[in-house]
Amino acid sequence: MIFTKIIEDEGYDKYDPVGTTDLICPSCKAALREFPDKTIKCPSCKSYINLRTRSSDSKKVILSKEQLDEFAMQGRGLLFNKSKY
């Protein structure tokens, strides 16, 4: 696939995609009853749980507030393996 080749050539394959597809709170790791369809507060720790779709694999993922900036950077292709340059 062309997109995969571009990612490999630029070193983008060296990062771990942020977010989880598991039914857990990203902050306190408490189990969630169902996958949220919008931003909610965790019933356990009251932290915000954000829902986004990852551009790299089109999966819906659960993110903490702290993960949102990194998620946005990954979506724009701004994270890469700097040691290559």
N, C-alpha and C positions, 0 to 999 in steps of 0.2 A: 504494500500500500504506500502511496506517495507520502501521505501525512506521517506515517510511521518512520519513513526514511528521513524526512526533514527533522523530526524529533531526535532521531539517533545522531544525525550529523551535527546538530547544534548542542548536543549534550543534555537535552531536556529529559532524557530517560533516566537521569541520575537522581531525580527527586522522588519522594514518596507522595502520592496524591493525598491531599488533606481531606479530612472528613471520613465518616464511617457509614456503612450501610447496615450496621448492627442496630438493634433496638435498645440502645443504651444512651444515657445522658453523657455527652462528651466531657462534662465537668466533674460529675461525681460518680459516674459509671453505674448509676442505678438503672434497673431494667425499666423499659417503657412498655406500655400495653400495646400500642400500635404505632406505626410509622406516622409522624405528623405530616399534615398537608400544608402547614404554614408555621410561622414562628410561634413557639409556645414557651411557657415557663415550665421547668422541670418540677413535677409534683414533690420531689424529694428535697432538692437543694434550692429551688426557686431561681436558678440561673436560666437565662434565655437559651433556648435550643432553636437553632436556625436551620432551615431546609433550603438546599440549593441543588442544582443539577450540574454535575461536573462536565466540563466540555471535553475532557480527554476520553471519557468512556460513556458519557450520557447517563450515568447512574445518579439517582437522587441520593444525596448524602446529608447526614446530620452534622452540624458544626456548632462549636461554642462561639461566643462573641470574639474570643481571642484568635480564633482560626479564620475569621472572615477576611482579614487583610491578606493573609497568605493564600487563601482560596482565590481571591480576586487576582493576585499576581500570577498564580498558576494558570488561571483562565486566560490571561493576556499573554502568556508565554514569557513572562519576565523572570522566571526562575530557571537557572541553568547551572551547569557545572563550571564554575569559574576557573577551576584548576586547569581546564583544557586550554585556556587562553593566556 
